[in-house]
Amino acid sequence: MSTVKRDKSPKGNGKAPMFNIRLTPDLKEQFERAANDANVSLGNWLKELGRQELRRRGIEPKG
């Protein structure tokens, strides 16, 4: 079993704030499967999707 990659980037002063989101169990399972296939945590997978979308819109992500 391989180790899941977690975000090691600096978080600023202390921990980054939590962000809660509600997902249907089926959608969460699909997200988790995709994250696992990419060998990253679900949180990192979602953050990278958000960063990609910001870049697509011409916005440079700050984190």
Summary of the structure (lengths in Angstrom):
residues: 63
radius of gyration: 13.1
end to end distance: 29.1
largest distance: 37.5
contacts: 102
relative contact order: 0.18
helix: 44%
strand: 3%
